[in-house]
Amino acid sequence: MAPVGGTAVQDHVALAEIELCGDLIIAASAARGERLSADRIDEVLRVFDGDGAVAGDEPRP
């Protein structure tokens, strides 16, 4: 039985992972091809290299 009084616990890491999965699903559903490229996945998941660019992108001038 759940406690009374609204003592809900939120797992912020789990919520962030769920949001990222949703972002991937949306990107996959909008993709024209059969699969997302590794670069597109990095872009959707906001994976950045040390220079602040999306991983796999050409270096900034």
mmJSON file of the N, C-alpha and C atoms, coordinates in Angstrom:
{"data_MODEL":{"atom_site":{
"group_PDB":["ATOM","ATOM","ATOM","ATOM","ATOM","ATOM","ATOM","ATOM","ATOM","ATOM","ATOM","ATOM","ATOM","ATOM","ATOM","ATOM","ATOM","ATOM","ATOM","ATOM","ATOM","ATOM","ATOM","ATOM","ATOM","ATOM","ATOM","ATOM","ATOM","ATOM","ATOM","ATOM","ATOM","ATOM","ATOM","ATOM","ATOM","ATOM","ATOM","ATOM","ATOM","ATOM","ATOM","ATOM","ATOM","ATOM","ATOM","ATOM","ATOM","ATOM","ATOM","ATOM","ATOM","ATOM","ATOM","ATOM","ATOM","ATOM","ATOM","ATOM","ATOM","ATOM","ATOM","ATOM","ATOM","ATOM","ATOM","ATOM","ATOM","ATOM","ATOM","ATOM","ATOM","ATOM","ATOM","ATOM","ATOM","ATOM","ATOM","ATOM","ATOM","ATOM","ATOM","ATOM","ATOM","ATOM","ATOM","ATOM","ATOM","ATOM","ATOM","ATOM","ATOM","ATOM","ATOM","ATOM","ATOM","ATOM","ATOM","ATOM","ATOM","ATOM","ATOM","ATOM","ATOM","ATOM","ATOM","ATOM","ATOM","ATOM","ATOM","ATOM","ATOM","ATOM","ATOM","ATOM","ATOM","ATOM","ATOM","ATOM","ATOM","ATOM","ATOM","ATOM","ATOM","ATOM","ATOM","ATOM","ATOM","ATOM","ATOM","ATOM","ATOM","ATOM","ATOM","ATOM","ATOM","ATOM","ATOM","ATOM","ATOM","ATOM","ATOM","ATOM","ATOM","ATOM","ATOM","ATOM","ATOM","ATOM","ATOM","ATOM","ATOM","ATOM","ATOM","ATOM","ATOM","ATOM","ATOM","ATOM","ATOM","ATOM","ATOM","ATOM","ATOM","ATOM","ATOM","ATOM","ATOM","ATOM","ATOM","ATOM","ATOM","ATOM","ATOM","ATOM","ATOM","ATOM","ATOM","ATOM","ATOM","ATOM","ATOM"],
"id":[1,2,3,4,5,6,7,8,9,10,11,12,13,14,15,16,17,18,19,20,21,22,23,24,25,26,27,28,29,30,31,32,33,34,35,36,37,38,39,40,41,42,43,44,45,46,47,48,49,50,51,52,53,54,55,56,57,58,59,60,61,62,63,64,65,66,67,68,69,70,71,72,73,74,75,76,77,78,79,80,81,82,83,84,85,86,87,88,89,90,91,92,93,94,95,96,97,98,99,100,101,102,103,104,105,106,107,108,109,110,111,112,113,114,115,116,117,118,119,120,121,122,123,124,125,126,127,128,129,130,131,132,133,134,135,136,137,138,139,140,141,142,143,144,145,146,147,148,149,150,151,152,153,154,155,156,157,158,159,160,161,162,163,164,165,166,167,168,169,170,171,172,173,174,175,176,177,178,179,180,181,182,183],
"type_symbol":["N","C","C","N","C","C","N","C","C","N","C","C","N","C","C","N","C","C","N","C","C","N","C","C","N","C","C","N","C","C","N","C","C","N","C","C","N","C","C","N","C","C","N","C","C","N","C","C","N","C","C","N","C","C","N","C","C","N","C","C","N","C","C","N","C","C","N","C","C","N","C","C","N","C","C","N","C","C","N","C","C","N","C","C","N","C","C","N","C","C","N","C","C","N","C","C","N","C","C","N","C","C","N","C","C","N","C","C","N","C","C","N","C","C","N","C","C","N","C","C","N","C","C","N","C","C","N","C","C","N","C","C","N","C","C","N","C","C","N","C","C","N","C","C","N","C","C","N","C","C","N","C","C","N","C","C","N","C","C","N","C","C","N","C","C","N","C","C","N","C","C","N","C","C","N","C","C","N","C","C","N","C","C"],
"label_atom_id":["N","CA","C","N","CA","C","N","CA","C","N","CA","C","N","CA","C","N","CA","C","N","CA","C","N","CA","C","N","CA","C","N","CA","C","N","CA","C","N","CA","C","N","CA","C","N","CA","C","N","CA","C","N","CA","C","N","CA","C","N","CA","C","N","CA","C","N","CA","C","N","CA","C","N","CA","C","N","CA","C","N","CA","C","N","CA","C","N","CA","C","N","CA","C","N","CA","C","N","CA","C","N","CA","C","N","CA","C","N","CA","C","N","CA","C","N","CA","C","N","CA","C","N","CA","C","N","CA","C","N","CA","C","N","CA","C","N","CA","C","N","CA","C","N","CA","C","N","CA","C","N","CA","C","N","CA","C","N","CA","C","N","CA","C","N","CA","C","N","CA","C","N","CA","C","N","CA","C","N","CA","C","N","CA","C","N","CA","C","N","CA","C","N","CA","C","N","CA","C","N","CA","C","N","CA","C","N","CA","C","N","CA","C"],
"label_alt_id":[null,null,null,null,null,null,null,null,null,null,null,null,null,null,null,null,null,null,null,null,null,null,null,null,null,null,null,null,null,null,null,null,null,null,null,null,null,null,null,null,null,null,null,null,null,null,null,null,null,null,null,null,null,null,null,null,null,null,null,null,null,null,null,null,null,null,null,null,null,null,null,null,null,null,null,null,null,null,null,null,null,null,null,null,null,null,null,null,null,null,null,null,null,null,null,null,null,null,null,null,null,null,null,null,null,null,null,null,null,null,null,null,null,null,null,null,null,null,null,null,null,null,null,null,null,null,null,null,null,null,null,null,null,null,null,null,null,null,null,null,null,null,null,null,null,null,null,null,null,null,null,null,null,null,null,null,null,null,null,null,null,null,null,null,null,null,null,null,null,null,null,null,null,null,null,null,null,null,null,null,null,null,null],
"label_comp_id":["MET","MET","MET","ALA","ALA","ALA","PRO","PRO","PRO","VAL","VAL","VAL","GLY","GLY","GLY","GLY","GLY","GLY","THR","THR","THR","ALA","ALA","ALA","VAL","VAL","VAL","GLN","GLN","GLN","ASP","ASP","ASP","HIS","HIS","HIS","VAL","VAL","VAL","ALA","ALA","ALA","LEU","LEU","LEU","ALA","ALA","ALA","GLU","GLU","GLU","ILE","ILE","ILE","GLU","GLU","GLU","LEU","LEU","LEU","CYS","CYS","CYS","GLY","GLY","GLY","ASP","ASP","ASP","LEU","LEU","LEU","ILE","ILE","ILE","ILE","ILE","ILE","ALA","ALA","ALA","ALA","ALA","ALA","SER","SER","SER","ALA","ALA","ALA","ALA","ALA","ALA","ARG","ARG","ARG","GLY","GLY","GLY","GLU","GLU","GLU","ARG","ARG","ARG","LEU","LEU","LEU","SER","SER","SER","ALA","ALA","ALA","ASP","ASP","ASP","ARG","ARG","ARG","ILE","ILE","ILE","ASP","ASP","ASP","GLU","GLU","GLU","VAL","VAL","VAL","LEU","LEU","LEU","ARG","ARG","ARG","VAL","VAL","VAL","PHE","PHE","PHE","ASP","ASP","ASP","GLY","GLY","GLY","ASP","ASP","ASP","GLY","GLY","GLY","ALA","ALA","ALA","VAL","VAL","VAL","ALA","ALA","ALA","GLY","GLY","GLY","ASP","ASP","ASP","GLU","GLU","GLU","PRO","PRO","PRO","ARG","ARG","ARG","PRO","PRO","PRO"],
"label_asym_id":["A","A","A","A","A","A","A","A","A","A","A","A","A","A","A","A","A","A","A","A","A","A","A","A","A","A","A","A","A","A","A","A","A","A","A","A","A","A","A","A","A","A","A","A","A","A","A","A","A","A","A","A","A","A","A","A","A","A","A","A","A","A","A","A","A","A","A","A","A","A","A","A","A","A","A","A","A","A","A","A","A","A","A","A","A","A","A","A","A","A","A","A","A","A","A","A","A","A","A","A","A","A","A","A","A","A","A","A","A","A","A","A","A","A","A","A","A","A","A","A","A","A","A","A","A","A","A","A","A","A","A","A","A","A","A","A","A","A","A","A","A","A","A","A","A","A","A","A","A","A","A","A","A","A","A","A","A","A","A","A","A","A","A","A","A","A","A","A","A","A","A","A","A","A","A","A","A","A","A","A","A","A","A"],
"label_entity_id":["1","1","1","1","1","1","1","1","1","1","1","1","1","1","1","1","1","1","1","1","1","1","1","1","1","1","1","1","1","1","1","1","1","1","1","1","1","1","1","1","1","1","1","1","1","1","1","1","1","1","1","1","1","1","1","1","1","1","1","1","1","1","1","1","1","1","1","1","1","1","1","1","1","1","1","1","1","1","1","1","1","1","1","1","1","1","1","1","1","1","1","1","1","1","1","1","1","1","1","1","1","1","1","1","1","1","1","1","1","1","1","1","1","1","1","1","1","1","1","1","1","1","1","1","1","1","1","1","1","1","1","1","1","1","1","1","1","1","1","1","1","1","1","1","1","1","1","1","1","1","1","1","1","1","1","1","1","1","1","1","1","1","1","1","1","1","1","1","1","1","1","1","1","1","1","1","1","1","1","1","1","1","1"],
"label_seq_id":[1,1,1,2,2,2,3,3,3,4,4,4,5,5,5,6,6,6,7,7,7,8,8,8,9,9,9,10,10,10,11,11,11,12,12,12,13,13,13,14,14,14,15,15,15,16,16,16,17,17,17,18,18,18,19,19,19,20,20,20,21,21,21,22,22,22,23,23,23,24,24,24,25,25,25,26,26,26,27,27,27,28,28,28,29,29,29,30,30,30,31,31,31,32,32,32,33,33,33,34,34,34,35,35,35,36,36,36,37,37,37,38,38,38,39,39,39,40,40,40,41,41,41,42,42,42,43,43,43,44,44,44,45,45,45,46,46,46,47,47,47,48,48,48,49,49,49,50,50,50,51,51,51,52,52,52,53,53,53,54,54,54,55,55,55,56,56,56,57,57,57,58,58,58,59,59,59,60,60,60,61,61,61],
"pdbx_PDB_ins_code":[null,null,null,null,null,null,null,null,null,null,null,null,null,null,null,null,null,null,null,null,null,null,null,null,null,null,null,null,null,null,null,null,null,null,null,null,null,null,null,null,null,null,null,null,null,null,null,null,null,null,null,null,null,null,null,null,null,null,null,null,null,null,null,null,null,null,null,null,null,null,null,null,null,null,null,null,null,null,null,null,null,null,null,null,null,null,null,null,null,null,null,null,null,null,null,null,null,null,null,null,null,null,null,null,null,null,null,null,null,null,null,null,null,null,null,null,null,null,null,null,null,null,null,null,null,null,null,null,null,null,null,null,null,null,null,null,null,null,null,null,null,null,null,null,null,null,null,null,null,null,null,null,null,null,null,null,null,null,null,null,null,null,null,null,null,null,null,null,null,null,null,null,null,null,null,null,null,null,null,null,null,null,null],
"Cartn_x":[0.84,0.0,0.884,0.55,1.328,1.063,2.106,1.914,0.998,0.255,-0.659,0.102,-0.173,0.449,1.356,1.372,2.143,3.634,4.157,5.602,6.223,5.954,6.489,7.99,8.711,10.155,10.429,11.281,11.623,13.081,13.319,14.671,15.042,15.816,16.112,16.939,17.8,18.587,17.662,16.746,15.8,14.921,14.475,13.642,14.423,15.7,16.529,16.724,16.936,17.095,15.812,14.682,13.399,13.218,13.596,13.485,14.381,15.62,16.528,16.0,15.422,14.818,13.685,12.878,11.797,12.329,13.426,14.044,14.533,15.116,15.568,14.404,13.324,12.142,11.58,11.502,10.997,11.911,13.231,14.179,14.08,13.944,13.85,12.572,11.495,10.234,10.246,11.08,11.173,12.238,13.064,14.151,13.616,14.28,13.867,14.403,15.549,16.168,15.677,16.302,15.919,16.504,17.647,18.335,18.849,19.09,19.75,21.25,21.938,23.404,23.95,25.185,25.827,25.92,26.206,26.288,24.941,23.863,22.522,22.165,22.527,22.267,23.015,24.294,25.075,24.425,23.915,23.254,21.998,21.187,19.943,20.245,21.272,21.621,22.503,22.812,23.633,24.996,25.662,27.003,27.991,28.809,29.75,31.176,32.101,33.511,34.092,35.374,36.01,35.968,35.746,35.712,34.319,33.342,31.988,31.184,31.77,31.06,30.41,29.373,28.749,29.786,29.928,30.907,30.718,31.833,31.774,31.706,31.417,31.361,32.763,32.84,34.109,34.554,35.839,36.323,35.948,35.745,35.412,36.666,36.525,37.709,38.207],
"Cartn_y":[-1.178,0.0,1.24,2.189,3.419,4.323,5.012,5.932,7.086,7.56,8.685,9.974,11.008,12.299,12.783,12.108,12.595,12.528,11.458,11.317,10.62,11.128,10.543,10.787,9.793,9.893,9.921,10.84,10.935,10.548,9.688,9.314,10.164,11.209,12.173,11.554,10.605,9.939,9.11,8.373,7.566,8.454,9.577,10.492,11.069,11.385,11.897,10.827,9.577,8.485,8.262,8.354,8.201,9.314,10.532,11.661,11.445,10.968,10.716,9.608,8.574,7.498,8.055,8.908,9.544,10.381,11.111,11.914,11.027,9.865,8.935,8.366,8.046,7.507,8.536,9.796,10.86,11.028,11.033,11.189,10.001,8.806,7.612,7.632,8.098,8.122,9.172,10.199,11.25,10.963,9.935,9.624,9.02,9.321,8.786,7.38,7.091,5.782,4.759,3.603,2.51,2.691,3.362,3.54,4.969,5.361,6.643,6.436,7.418,7.338,7.577,7.146,7.367,8.86,9.657,11.11,11.697,11.21,11.705,11.301,10.091,9.64,10.532,10.821,11.714,13.083,13.572,14.879,14.862,13.825,13.723,13.595,12.807,12.591,13.696,14.684,15.813,15.369,14.493,14.025,15.007,15.625,16.63,16.195,16.623,16.345,17.463,17.438,18.411,19.834,20.016,21.368,21.971,21.251,21.759,21.461,20.692,20.314,18.955,18.702,17.385,16.377,15.284,14.255,13.819,13.725,13.31,14.457,15.671,16.831,17.258,18.013,18.597,19.611,19.733,20.716,22.13,22.959,24.371,25.128,26.11,26.907,27.816],
"Cartn_z":[0.0,0.0,0.0,-0.835,-0.952,0.242,0.714,1.835,1.456,2.424,2.223,2.498,1.725,1.996,0.897,-0.238,-1.375,-1.199,-0.678,-0.497,-1.706,-2.897,-4.124,-4.205,-4.653,-4.826,-6.322,-6.745,-8.158,-8.357,-9.301,-9.679,-10.889,-10.663,-11.715,-12.845,-12.519,-13.557,-14.451,-13.849,-14.628,-15.49,-14.96,-15.738,-16.926,-16.734,-17.826,-18.898,-18.477,-19.437,-20.235,-19.579,-20.269,-21.293,-20.933,-21.869,-23.084,-22.862,-23.975,-24.878,-24.287,-25.096,-25.944,-25.367,-26.122,-27.27,-27.019,-28.081,-29.218,-28.873,-29.908,-30.706,-30.032,-30.707,-31.685,-31.255,-32.127,-33.331,-33.099,-34.209,-35.169,-34.638,-35.485,-36.314,-35.731,-36.463,-37.568,-37.428,-38.435,-39.489,-39.245,-40.173,-41.461,-42.548,-43.846,-44.061,-43.536,-43.746,-42.742,-42.817,-41.931,-40.527,-40.454,-39.168,-39.032,-37.79,-37.538,-37.639,-38.203,-38.246,-36.839,-36.632,-35.332,-35.024,-36.06,-35.856,-35.44,-36.052,-35.699,-34.273,-33.879,-32.51,-31.524,-31.825,-30.956,-30.855,-31.981,-31.987,-31.121,-31.265,-30.494,-28.999,-28.669,-27.26,-26.695,-27.542,-27.128,-26.588,-27.374,-27.031,-27.643,-26.816,-27.29,-27.017,-27.903,-27.662,-26.795,-26.562,-25.689,-26.195,-27.509,-28.088,-28.072,-27.552,-27.518,-28.765,-29.691,-30.915,-30.706,-31.487,-31.424,-31.869,-31.139,-31.476,-32.923,-33.662,-35.051,-36.042,-35.572,-36.467,-36.85,-37.931,-38.342,-37.28,-37.043,-36.058,-36.458,-35.468,-35.718,-36.113,-37.035,-37.466,-36.379],
"occupancy":[1.0,1.0,1.0,1.0,1.0,1.0,1.0,1.0,1.0,1.0,1.0,1.0,1.0,1.0,1.0,1.0,1.0,1.0,1.0,1.0,1.0,1.0,1.0,1.0,1.0,1.0,1.0,1.0,1.0,1.0,1.0,1.0,1.0,1.0,1.0,1.0,1.0,1.0,1.0,1.0,1.0,1.0,1.0,1.0,1.0,1.0,1.0,1.0,1.0,1.0,1.0,1.0,1.0,1.0,1.0,1.0,1.0,1.0,1.0,1.0,1.0,1.0,1.0,1.0,1.0,1.0,1.0,1.0,1.0,1.0,1.0,1.0,1.0,1.0,1.0,1.0,1.0,1.0,1.0,1.0,1.0,1.0,1.0,1.0,1.0,1.0,1.0,1.0,1.0,1.0,1.0,1.0,1.0,1.0,1.0,1.0,1.0,1.0,1.0,1.0,1.0,1.0,1.0,1.0,1.0,1.0,1.0,1.0,1.0,1.0,1.0,1.0,1.0,1.0,1.0,1.0,1.0,1.0,1.0,1.0,1.0,1.0,1.0,1.0,1.0,1.0,1.0,1.0,1.0,1.0,1.0,1.0,1.0,1.0,1.0,1.0,1.0,1.0,1.0,1.0,1.0,1.0,1.0,1.0,1.0,1.0,1.0,1.0,1.0,1.0,1.0,1.0,1.0,1.0,1.0,1.0,1.0,1.0,1.0,1.0,1.0,1.0,1.0,1.0,1.0,1.0,1.0,1.0,1.0,1.0,1.0,1.0,1.0,1.0,1.0,1.0,1.0,1.0,1.0,1.0,1.0,1.0,1.0],
"B_iso_or_equiv":[0.0,0.0,0.0,0.0,0.0,0.0,0.0,0.0,0.0,0.0,0.0,0.0,0.0,0.0,0.0,0.0,0.0,0.0,0.0,0.0,0.0,0.0,0.0,0.0,0.0,0.0,0.0,0.0,0.0,0.0,0.0,0.0,0.0,0.0,0.0,0.0,0.0,0.0,0.0,0.0,0.0,0.0,0.0,0.0,0.0,0.0,0.0,0.0,0.0,0.0,0.0,0.0,0.0,0.0,0.0,0.0,0.0,0.0,0.0,0.0,0.0,0.0,0.0,0.0,0.0,0.0,0.0,0.0,0.0,0.0,0.0,0.0,0.0,0.0,0.0,0.0,0.0,0.0,0.0,0.0,0.0,0.0,0.0,0.0,0.0,0.0,0.0,0.0,0.0,0.0,0.0,0.0,0.0,0.0,0.0,0.0,0.0,0.0,0.0,0.0,0.0,0.0,0.0,0.0,0.0,0.0,0.0,0.0,0.0,0.0,0.0,0.0,0.0,0.0,0.0,0.0,0.0,0.0,0.0,0.0,0.0,0.0,0.0,0.0,0.0,0.0,0.0,0.0,0.0,0.0,0.0,0.0,0.0,0.0,0.0,0.0,0.0,0.0,0.0,0.0,0.0,0.0,0.0,0.0,0.0,0.0,0.0,0.0,0.0,0.0,0.0,0.0,0.0,0.0,0.0,0.0,0.0,0.0,0.0,0.0,0.0,0.0,0.0,0.0,0.0,0.0,0.0,0.0,0.0,0.0,0.0,0.0,0.0,0.0,0.0,0.0,0.0,0.0,0.0,0.0,0.0,0.0,0.0],
"pdbx_formal_charge":[null,null,null,null,null,null,null,null,null,null,null,null,null,null,null,null,null,null,null,null,null,null,null,null,null,null,null,null,null,null,null,null,null,null,null,null,null,null,null,null,null,null,null,null,null,null,null,null,null,null,null,null,null,null,null,null,null,null,null,null,null,null,null,null,null,null,null,null,null,null,null,null,null,null,null,null,null,null,null,null,null,null,null,null,null,null,null,null,null,null,null,null,null,null,null,null,null,null,null,null,null,null,null,null,null,null,null,null,null,null,null,null,null,null,null,null,null,null,null,null,null,null,null,null,null,null,null,null,null,null,null,null,null,null,null,null,null,null,null,null,null,null,null,null,null,null,null,null,null,null,null,null,null,null,null,null,null,null,null,null,null,null,null,null,null,null,null,null,null,null,null,null,null,null,null,null,null,null,null,null,null,null,null],
"auth_seq_id":[1,1,1,2,2,2,3,3,3,4,4,4,5,5,5,6,6,6,7,7,7,8,8,8,9,9,9,10,10,10,11,11,11,12,12,12,13,13,13,14,14,14,15,15,15,16,16,16,17,17,17,18,18,18,19,19,19,20,20,20,21,21,21,22,22,22,23,23,23,24,24,24,25,25,25,26,26,26,27,27,27,28,28,28,29,29,29,30,30,30,31,31,31,32,32,32,33,33,33,34,34,34,35,35,35,36,36,36,37,37,37,38,38,38,39,39,39,40,40,40,41,41,41,42,42,42,43,43,43,44,44,44,45,45,45,46,46,46,47,47,47,48,48,48,49,49,49,50,50,50,51,51,51,52,52,52,53,53,53,54,54,54,55,55,55,56,56,56,57,57,57,58,58,58,59,59,59,60,60,60,61,61,61],
"auth_comp_id":["MET","MET","MET","ALA","ALA","ALA","PRO","PRO","PRO","VAL","VAL","VAL","GLY","GLY","GLY","GLY","GLY","GLY","THR","THR","THR","ALA","ALA","ALA","VAL","VAL","VAL","GLN","GLN","GLN","ASP","ASP","ASP","HIS","HIS","HIS","VAL","VAL","VAL","ALA","ALA","ALA","LEU","LEU","LEU","ALA","ALA","ALA","GLU","GLU","GLU","ILE","ILE","ILE","GLU","GLU","GLU","LEU","LEU","LEU","CYS","CYS","CYS","GLY","GLY","GLY","ASP","ASP","ASP","LEU","LEU","LEU","ILE","ILE","ILE","ILE","ILE","ILE","ALA","ALA","ALA","ALA","ALA","ALA","SER","SER","SER","ALA","ALA","ALA","ALA","ALA","ALA","ARG","ARG","ARG","GLY","GLY","GLY","GLU","GLU","GLU","ARG","ARG","ARG","LEU","LEU","LEU","SER","SER","SER","ALA","ALA","ALA","ASP","ASP","ASP","ARG","ARG","ARG","ILE","ILE","ILE","ASP","ASP","ASP","GLU","GLU","GLU","VAL","VAL","VAL","LEU","LEU","LEU","ARG","ARG","ARG","VAL","VAL","VAL","PHE","PHE","PHE","ASP","ASP","ASP","GLY","GLY","GLY","ASP","ASP","ASP","GLY","GLY","GLY","ALA","ALA","ALA","VAL","VAL","VAL","ALA","ALA","ALA","GLY","GLY","GLY","ASP","ASP","ASP","GLU","GLU","GLU","PRO","PRO","PRO","ARG","ARG","ARG","PRO","PRO","PRO"],
"auth_asym_id":["A","A","A","A","A","A","A","A","A","A","A","A","A","A","A","A","A","A","A","A","A","A","A","A","A","A","A","A","A","A","A","A","A","A","A","A","A","A","A","A","A","A","A","A","A","A","A","A","A","A","A","A","A","A","A","A","A","A","A","A","A","A","A","A","A","A","A","A","A","A","A","A","A","A","A","A","A","A","A","A","A","A","A","A","A","A","A","A","A","A","A","A","A","A","A","A","A","A","A","A","A","A","A","A","A","A","A","A","A","A","A","A","A","A","A","A","A","A","A","A","A","A","A","A","A","A","A","A","A","A","A","A","A","A","A","A","A","A","A","A","A","A","A","A","A","A","A","A","A","A","A","A","A","A","A","A","A","A","A","A","A","A","A","A","A","A","A","A","A","A","A","A","A","A","A","A","A","A","A","A","A","A","A"],
"auth_atom_id":["N","CA","C","N","CA","C","N","CA","C","N","CA","C","N","CA","C","N","CA","C","N","CA","C","N","CA","C","N","CA","C","N","CA","C","N","CA","C","N","CA","C","N","CA","C","N","CA","C","N","CA","C","N","CA","C","N","CA","C","N","CA","C","N","CA","C","N","CA","C","N","CA","C","N","CA","C","N","CA","C","N","CA","C","N","CA","C","N","CA","C","N","CA","C","N","CA","C","N","CA","C","N","CA","C","N","CA","C","N","CA","C","N","CA","C","N","CA","C","N","CA","C","N","CA","C","N","CA","C","N","CA","C","N","CA","C","N","CA","C","N","CA","C","N","CA","C","N","CA","C","N","CA","C","N","CA","C","N","CA","C","N","CA","C","N","CA","C","N","CA","C","N","CA","C","N","CA","C","N","CA","C","N","CA","C","N","CA","C","N","CA","C","N","CA","C","N","CA","C","N","CA","C","N","CA","C","N","CA","C","N","CA","C"],
"pdbx_PDB_model_num":[1,1,1,1,1,1,1,1,1,1,1,1,1,1,1,1,1,1,1,1,1,1,1,1,1,1,1,1,1,1,1,1,1,1,1,1,1,1,1,1,1,1,1,1,1,1,1,1,1,1,1,1,1,1,1,1,1,1,1,1,1,1,1,1,1,1,1,1,1,1,1,1,1,1,1,1,1,1,1,1,1,1,1,1,1,1,1,1,1,1,1,1,1,1,1,1,1,1,1,1,1,1,1,1,1,1,1,1,1,1,1,1,1,1,1,1,1,1,1,1,1,1,1,1,1,1,1,1,1,1,1,1,1,1,1,1,1,1,1,1,1,1,1,1,1,1,1,1,1,1,1,1,1,1,1,1,1,1,1,1,1,1,1,1,1,1,1,1,1,1,1,1,1,1,1,1,1,1,1,1,1,1,1]
}}}
